[in-house]
């Protein structure tokens, strides 16, 4: 699995970087590529609301009840119900579904090969941070696109942490979705995230667990053309 994003030309790239979304704008947070049979296509799409968009950080909110797109096996079986040995070789497709859990705050620094998500229990009791290892996000007019890298990290309120999905990370390599060089880069990205956790640098140190969404915000709708191909992308 390799990146498919192409940077825009100099003037266009500068213009794209200068264009920022305002708080309250609704965009799409999407993942591409690593679903069997969907290479190059979008297999996860989540409408989100922009919380902050600066040169240092993109923060977005995925509200409870948001209609999303997720991958399933071609016969409709949930992906994680398929045995690991055949999970990444069985045919996949996509379906619309609702995010029924509590909302998720996603934080991403430009160029970082991971994003940091915050989860709460009901009643806004903070649960944990979640480091999603992924391709640095490519921006386009309607949102950001990335590629999931299977390996993740859970970070608990006491600042302890745990690797997640190492079995899926290994199986993705066996299934040919990731070569050895990319796997090394992903593991290095994970180690960099662990160093950040150890030093308790941003965004962990920024108090985002106390953030709350604007009650006036509406739940974004999933557009019919959620899988459209952007004309231009930039990092």
C-alpha positions as CSV (number, residue, x, y, z in Angstrom):
1,X,0.0,0.0,0.0
2,X,1.5,3.3,-1.1
3,X,0.4,6.9,-1.0
4,X,-1.7,8.1,-3.9
5,X,-1.7,11.8,-3.1
6,X,0.1,14.3,-5.4
7,X,1.0,17.8,-4.2
8,X,-0.2,20.7,-6.2
9,X,2.1,23.1,-8.0
10,X,3.9,25.9,-6.0
11,X,1.4,28.8,-6.4
12,X,-1.6,26.5,-6.1
13,X,-0.1,24.8,-3.0
14,X,0.5,28.1,-1.3
15,X,-3.1,29.2,-2.0
16,X,-4.4,25.9,-0.6
17,X,-2.4,26.3,2.5
18,X,-3.6,29.8,3.0
19,X,-7.3,28.6,2.7
20,X,-8.6,27.7,6.1
21,X,-11.9,26.4,7.3
22,X,-13.7,28.4,9.9
23,X,-15.1,27.0,13.1
24,X,-18.5,25.5,12.5
25,X,-17.8,24.6,8.8
26,X,-18.7,21.0,7.9
27,X,-16.1,18.9,5.9
28,X,-15.4,15.2,5.2
29,X,-12.7,13.1,7.0
30,X,-12.0,10.2,4.6
31,X,-9.7,7.1,4.3
32,X,-8.7,5.5,1.1
33,X,-6.9,2.5,-0.5
34,X,-6.5,-0.4,1.8
35,X,-9.8,-2.1,1.4
36,X,-9.6,-5.2,-1.0
37,X,-11.3,-4.4,-4.3
38,X,-11.5,-0.7,-3.4
39,X,-7.8,0.3,-4.0
40,X,-7.8,4.1,-4.7
41,X,-11.4,4.4,-3.6
42,X,-12.8,5.8,-0.3
43,X,-13.9,3.2,2.1
44,X,-14.4,5.3,5.2
45,X,-16.1,8.7,5.1
46,X,-17.1,10.7,8.2
47,X,-18.8,14.2,8.0
48,X,-17.3,16.4,10.7
49,X,-17.5,19.9,12.0
50,X,-14.4,22.1,12.1
51,X,-13.3,23.2,15.6
52,X,-10.0,24.8,14.7
53,X,-7.9,25.0,11.6
54,X,-4.5,26.7,11.8
55,X,-1.0,26.1,10.5
56,X,-0.4,24.1,13.6
57,X,-3.6,22.0,14.0
58,X,-6.7,20.8,12.4
59,X,-9.4,19.9,15.0
60,X,-12.7,18.4,14.0
61,X,-15.8,17.0,15.9
62,X,-17.7,14.0,14.8
63,X,-21.1,14.2,16.5
64,X,-23.2,11.3,17.8
65,X,-25.6,10.1,15.2
66,X,-23.5,11.2,12.2
67,X,-24.2,9.2,9.1
68,X,-21.0,7.7,7.8
69,X,-19.6,5.3,5.3
70,X,-17.8,2.2,6.5
71,X,-16.4,-1.0,4.9
72,X,-18.0,-4.4,5.2
73,X,-17.5,-7.7,3.5
74,X,-19.2,-8.1,0.1
75,X,-21.9,-10.2,1.8
76,X,-22.6,-7.6,4.4
77,X,-20.6,-9.2,7.2
78,X,-18.9,-6.7,9.5
79,X,-15.2,-6.6,8.8
80,X,-14.1,-7.5,12.3
81,X,-16.4,-10.6,12.2
82,X,-14.3,-12.1,9.5
83,X,-11.4,-14.3,10.7
84,X,-8.1,-12.3,10.7
85,X,-6.5,-14.8,8.2
86,X,-9.0,-13.8,5.4
87,X,-10.0,-10.4,6.6
88,X,-7.9,-8.5,4.1
89,X,-8.3,-10.9,1.1
90,X,-12.1,-11.3,1.2
91,X,-14.0,-8.9,-1.1
92,X,-15.1,-5.7,0.6
93,X,-17.7,-3.1,-0.2
94,X,-19.1,0.0,1.6
95,X,-22.3,0.8,3.4
96,X,-23.9,3.8,5.1
97,X,-24.2,3.6,8.8
98,X,-24.7,5.8,11.9
99,X,-22.1,6.6,14.5
100,X,-24.0,5.5,17.6
101,X,-21.3,6.1,20.2
102,X,-20.5,9.3,21.9
103,X,-18.8,11.9,19.7
104,X,-15.2,11.9,18.8
105,X,-12.8,14.9,18.7
106,X,-10.0,14.4,16.1
107,X,-6.8,16.4,16.3
108,X,-4.2,16.4,13.5
109,X,-1.0,18.4,13.1
110,X,0.0,19.0,9.4
111,X,2.6,16.4,8.3
112,X,2.2,14.1,11.3
113,X,1.8,10.4,10.3
114,X,-0.9,10.0,12.9
115,X,-4.0,11.8,14.3
116,X,-5.1,11.9,18.0
117,X,-8.7,11.2,18.8
118,X,-10.5,11.9,22.1
119,X,-13.3,9.7,23.5
120,X,-15.7,10.3,26.3
121,X,-18.2,8.2,28.2
122,X,-21.8,9.4,28.5
123,X,-22.0,12.5,30.6
124,X,-18.7,13.8,29.3
125,X,-16.6,11.6,31.5
126,X,-13.2,11.5,29.7
127,X,-12.3,8.0,28.5
128,X,-9.1,8.0,26.6
129,X,-7.0,9.4,23.8
130,X,-6.4,7.2,20.7
131,X,-3.5,7.6,18.3
132,X,-4.5,6.5,14.8
133,X,-1.4,5.9,12.7
134,X,-2.1,7.0,9.1
135,X,-0.8,8.7,6.1
136,X,-0.4,12.5,6.6
137,X,-3.7,14.0,5.6
138,X,-4.1,15.6,2.2
139,X,-6.4,18.6,2.1
140,X,-8.9,19.3,-0.6
141,X,-11.8,21.7,-0.9
142,X,-14.3,19.4,0.9
143,X,-12.1,17.9,3.6
144,X,-9.1,15.7,4.2
145,X,-8.1,12.3,2.9
146,X,-5.7,9.8,4.4
147,X,-4.8,6.0,4.5
148,X,-5.1,4.0,7.7
149,X,-2.0,2.1,8.7
150,X,-3.7,-0.5,10.9
151,X,-1.5,0.0,14.0
152,X,-2.9,2.2,16.8
153,X,-2.1,3.3,20.4
154,X,-4.5,3.8,23.3
155,X,-3.5,6.5,25.8
156,X,-5.2,6.4,29.2
157,X,-6.0,9.3,31.6
158,X,-3.1,8.3,33.8
159,X,-0.8,8.8,30.7
160,X,-0.1,5.1,30.4
161,X,-0.4,3.7,26.9
162,X,-0.9,0.4,25.0
163,X,-0.3,-0.7,21.4
164,X,-3.5,-1.7,19.6
165,X,-4.2,-3.9,16.6
166,X,-0.7,-5.3,16.3
167,X,-2.3,-8.5,14.9
168,X,-4.1,-6.5,12.1
169,X,-0.8,-4.7,11.4
170,X,1.0,-8.0,11.0
171,X,-1.8,-9.5,8.9
172,X,-1.9,-6.5,6.6
173,X,1.7,-7.1,5.8
174,X,1.1,-10.9,5.2
175,X,-1.8,-10.0,2.9
176,X,0.4,-7.6,0.8
177,X,-1.3,-4.4,1.8
178,X,2.0,-3.0,3.2
179,X,5.6,-3.8,2.2
180,X,8.5,-4.1,4.7
181,X,9.7,-0.5,4.0
182,X,6.3,1.0,4.7
183,X,5.8,-1.2,7.8
184,X,9.1,0.2,9.2
185,X,8.0,3.7,8.5
186,X,4.7,3.0,10.3
187,X,6.4,1.5,13.3
188,X,8.8,4.5,13.4
189,X,5.8,6.8,13.4
190,X,4.4,4.8,16.3
191,X,7.6,5.2,18.2
192,X,7.5,9.0,17.5
193,X,4.0,9.1,18.9
194,X,5.2,7.1,22.0
195,X,8.0,9.7,22.5
196,X,5.4,12.5,22.3
197,X,3.2,10.7,24.9
198,X,6.2,10.2,27.1
199,X,7.1,13.9,27.1
200,X,3.4,14.8,27.3
201,X,3.6,17.2,24.4
202,X,0.8,18.7,22.4
203,X,-2.0,17.9,21.8
204,X,-2.0,15.7,24.9
205,X,-1.0,18.7,27.1
206,X,-3.4,21.2,25.6
207,X,-6.5,20.3,27.8
208,X,-8.7,19.2,24.9
209,X,-10.4,16.7,27.2
210,X,-12.2,19.7,28.7
211,X,-13.4,20.9,25.4
212,X,-17.1,20.9,24.5
213,X,-18.9,21.4,21.1
214,X,-21.0,24.5,20.4
215,X,-24.6,23.5,21.1
216,X,-25.7,25.4,18.1
217,X,-23.8,23.1,15.7
218,X,-26.0,20.7,13.6
219,X,-25.0,17.2,12.7
220,X,-23.4,17.3,9.3
221,X,-25.2,15.4,6.5
222,X,-23.4,12.7,4.4
223,X,-23.5,14.0,0.8
224,X,-24.5,11.8,-2.1
225,X,-21.1,12.4,-3.7
226,X,-19.1,11.5,-0.6
227,X,-16.7,9.4,-2.7
228,X,-15.9,12.1,-5.3
229,X,-12.4,12.5,-6.6
230,X,-11.0,16.0,-5.7
231,X,-9.6,18.1,-8.4
232,X,-6.6,19.2,-6.3
233,X,-5.0,18.1,-3.0
234,X,-2.3,19.5,-0.9
235,X,-0.6,18.4,2.3
